[in-house]
Amino acid sequence: MFRLVTFVFKTIFLIKLMSLAFSVGMGAAYLLQLRQQYQSWGLVDGGNERGVPGDGLVAEPELVETRAIDIDAPPDQVWPWLAQLGYGRGGWYSYPVLDRPWNPEGGPQSASAEEIRSEYQDLAEGDLVPTHPQGGFEARMVEPNEALVLYLDDVMFREQIGALAADVNDAVEERGGDVELDIDTAMPPYQVSWAFELQPLPGERTRLVERLRAHVEVTEKQWKVKPALSMGVFVLLRSQLQGIKRRAEGDAG
């Protein structure tokens, strides 16, 4: 029971953490002197217009972020790091605080995996790429050495959190408890696709393209937070791209 309760509160913490990162992203980026980099770092000319696998999952996005990084390793040495993304797997390769609640099994606290985990290399379409116990993104496209596309929407999220809360309540009841855990999951309708494309480059190198597309049903006034959301996404994904590059290049060496 204690572990399940802990999982739920870690889930709430992670959700709040992501919300905080998005809402204060602009201010944090300025403090980190990232404004100039945000305007240019990793961007590809016409990148948002160029098609990327999975674009059709979110037909009318209000937010599109496309960035890329060149890696001194071939696609087949970059792919394993993508295949093991997620809670309890390889982590997220971004800021350690994102992995603190969900460190990989057997891995150091507050860190993503530094090695390829063979037990997490069989990712298939329809599998869960977890952000928390029993929930996370669904793998909608899995093309080894070529592309990985993840998807999440508000309906999926509510179902996942509801199932997790139900498990905790059942565990409490089995042990004679009478506390009902009710998690408020009120949120606007939304859709998010998160795509990774591996483009082979001459000299056994890879260009890793990462695209986030999001549609959120809010008012025009509410959507004025878009600049802060974009900056928050940049801060998180910049760190992730660099984390994947460092690991893949180390593996290639």
QUITASUL-V220889 format. One record per backbone hydrogen bond with DSSP energy under -1.0 kcal/mol. CO is the residue of the C=O (numbers start at 1). NH is the residue of the N-H. E is the energy in kcal/mol with one decimal. If there is no record, write none. Layout:
CO,NH,E + CO,NH,E
This chain:
1,5,-2.7 + 2,6,-2.5 + 3,7,-2.5 + 4,8,-2.2 + 5,9,-2.3 + 6,10,-2.3 + 7,11,-2.3 + 8,12,-2.5 + 9,13,-2.1 + 10,14,-2.5 + 11,15,-2.5 + 12,16,-2.5 + 13,17,-2.4 + 14,18,-2.6 + 15,19,-2.3 + 16,20,-2.7 + 17,21,-2.6 + 18,22,-2.2 + 19,23,-2.7 + 20,24,-2.3 + 24,28,-2.7 + 25,29,-2.7 + 26,30,-2.2 + 27,31,-2.2 + 28,32,-1.8 + 29,34,-3.0 + 30,33,-1.7 + 34,38,-3.0 + 35,39,-1.4 + 37,40,-1.3 + 37,41,-4.5 + 40,43,-1.5 + 42,68,-2.1 + 44,47,-2.9 + 46,50,-2.1 + 52,55,-1.7 + 54,57,-1.7 + 55,58,-1.1 + 63,214,-2.4 + 65,212,-2.4 + 67,210,-3.2 + 69,208,-2.9 + 71,73,-2.1 + 71,206,-2.4 + 74,77,-2.1 + 75,79,-2.8 + 78,81,-1.2 + 79,83,-2.6 + 82,85,-1.8 + 84,90,-2.8 + 86,89,-1.8 + 86,91,-2.2 + 90,113,-2.4 + 91,86,-2.3 + 95,98,-2.1 + 96,99,-1.1 + 104,107,-2.9 + 117,120,-2.0 + 118,121,-1.3 + 124,127,-2.2 + 127,139,-3.0 + 129,137,-1.9 + 130,87,-3.2 + 132,135,-2.1 + 135,131,-2.0 + 135,132,-1.8 + 137,129,-3.4 + 138,151,-1.7 + 139,126,-3.7 + 141,149,-2.4 + 143,146,-2.7 + 143,147,-2.4 + 146,198,-3.3 + 147,143,-3.1 + 148,196,-3.0 + 149,140,-2.4 + 149,141,-1.5 + 150,194,-2.5 + 151,138,-2.9 + 152,192,-2.6 + 153,157,-2.2 + 154,158,-2.4 + 155,159,-2.1 + 156,160,-2.3 + 157,161,-2.6 + 158,162,-2.5 + 159,163,-2.2 + 160,164,-2.0 + 161,165,-2.5 + 162,166,-2.2 + 163,167,-2.0 + 164,168,-1.9 + 165,169,-2.5 + 166,170,-2.5 + 167,171,-2.2 + 168,172,-2.3 + 169,173,-2.5 + 170,174,-2.5 + 172,177,-3.0 + 173,176,-2.0 + 189,217,-2.6 + 190,154,-1.6 + 191,215,-2.5 + 192,152,-2.1 + 193,213,-2.5 + 194,150,-2.8 + 195,211,-2.5 + 196,148,-2.4 + 197,209,-2.9 + 199,207,-3.0 + 201,205,-1.5 + 205,201,-3.0 + 206,71,-3.4 + 207,199,-2.7 + 208,69,-1.7 + 209,197,-2.9 + 210,67,-2.5 + 211,195,-3.1 + 212,65,-2.4 + 213,193,-2.5 + 214,62,-2.1 + 214,63,-2.0 + 215,191,-2.2 + 216,218,-1.6 + 219,223,-2.2 + 221,224,-1.4 + 222,225,-1.3 + 223,226,-1.9 + 225,229,-2.5 + 226,230,-3.1 + 227,231,-2.1 + 228,232,-2.4 + 229,233,-2.6 + 230,234,-2.3 + 231,235,-2.5 + 232,236,-1.9 + 233,237,-2.9 + 234,238,-2.6 + 235,239,-1.1 + 236,240,-1.6 + 237,241,-2.8 + 238,242,-2.0 + 239,243,-2.1 + 240,244,-2.5 + 241,245,-2.4 + 242,246,-2.4 + 243,247,-1.8 + 244,248,-2.9 + 245,249,-2.5 + 246,250,-1.7 + 247,251,-2.2 + 248,252,-2.2 + 249,253,-1.7
